[in-house]
Amino acid sequence: MALVLSLLPALEALAQPAAQPRPIRRKRPAAEAPAPVPKPAIAPPNAQEAPLTQFSEVIGALAFLADLCAPDTWPNPWQRRMEAFLEAEGDNSGLRERLTGAYNQGFSEYSTSYRQCTPAARAARAMLTRDAARLARELDRRFGS
């Protein structure tokens, strides 16, 4: 106990922030100041679009896995579903481009992970099929008539 009490002043001194010297700031001449770069105007995704883009990404992954694990199935059923999905959406102020981008992202993410149809690829395909079915039900409940 006496040891702890004897260390208390040293611990309190360590706990206090040490005074640090202020850095010297030099003023830049006005000519050297970089001009601010304007950000491109991109419409933020709508909260209602999130499940649509997620669905598109899952379909893209399934399209890749279908090409990998069932290459003799032509045309790719998942690609056909995505085409039908895009046709149903129409030309809706950039939504079509975002859905296509999500599809391509899902396709490319799985193309970097899988080179052959392995048991893991088949398991991923089964999981993604369940996810696609769940998302389709949610979308139907939310937006269906």
N, C-alpha and C positions, 0 to 999 in steps of 0.2 A: 504494500500500500504506500509506503514511504517512497518507493521508487517511482510509482505512478505520479505522486504529488510532486516529486522533484522534477519530473519531465513535463509537467503541465505548463510552465512558462515557455518552454521551448516549443511545445506543440501549438500553443496559442500564437506564438510569433510566426510559426510556419503557416498557420491558418489564415493569417492576415495577408492580403495581397501586397506584394512588394511593389514599391514605387518604381515604375519603369520610365526611362527617359522617353520623352516625346520624339517621334520621328520628325525630321526636318522636311517640310513640304515646300517644294519649289513650285512656283507658278509657271504654268506653261504659257508660251505665247499663244495668242488666239489663232494663229495660222496652223499650229500643230494639232489642235484639237480635232479628233476624228468626227466626221459627220455621222449622225445617227442613221442606221440602216432601217428603212421602213419595212415592216413585216407584211407579208402578203395577206390579202383579205381572204380567209378561208372560213366558210360558214361552219360554225361549231355543230357537231352532230346532235341531233335531236334525241331526247331521252327515249322517244318511241322508236327510234332507229336502232338502238342498241341490240335488241333481240334479233332484228333483221340482219344486221351485220354479223352477229354471232352465228346465226343460222347459215349465212353465206360462207363464213369461214369453215364451218364444220362440213358443209357440202364440198368445198374445195379440197379439204383433207381426204374426204371419202372418194372424191374423183381420182386423186392421186393413187390411193390405195387400191381402187378398182383397176386402174391401169397396171399396177404392180402385181396384184394377186390374181386378176382375171383378165389377162391381156387379150384373150380371144373374144371377149364380149365387146362387140362393136355395134352401135355407138355406145359410149360410156353412159350408163343410166344416170349417174349423178350429174354429169355435164348436161345431159338433156333436162334434168330437173331444174338445174340452175338457169338454163335458157328459158324454160317455161316460167320460172319465178321472176326473172327480169322482164319478160314480156308482160306478166301480170302487173308489175309495178309501173310499167310505162316509163315515160320520160319525166321524172319528178325532180326537178331542180337539183341535180347533182346526186340524188340518191342512187341512181343506177351506177354511177361511177364508183361510189363508196361501196356498194354491194359487190361490184366486180373486183375492186381492190381487196376486199375481205376474202372473196373466193380465191383470188390469186395468192394472198398471204397464206391461207390455209394449205393450199396446194404446195407452195414453195417450202413452208415449214416442215412438212412431212417428207418432202423430197430430199431434204438435207439429212434426215434421220434414218430413212430406210432406202436401201439399195436393192434388197431382195425381199421376196414374200416369205418372211420368217414367222414363227409362231407369235412373236411379239407384234408383228404387223397385222396378223389376223386378229389378235386380241384388241389392238387399237381400232381396227375396223369395226369389230363388234361393239366396242364402247362408244365409238363415234356414231354408229347407227342408232344406238339407244338415245344418245344425246340429240341427234337430229329428230328422232320421233318425239322426244319430250319437247323440244323447241317448236316443232310443228304444231303440237297440241296447244302449247301456250300461245303461239301466234294466232291459231284459229280461235281460241277462246277470247283473246284480246281484240283481234281485228276482224274476225270472221263475222259473217252475217247470220 
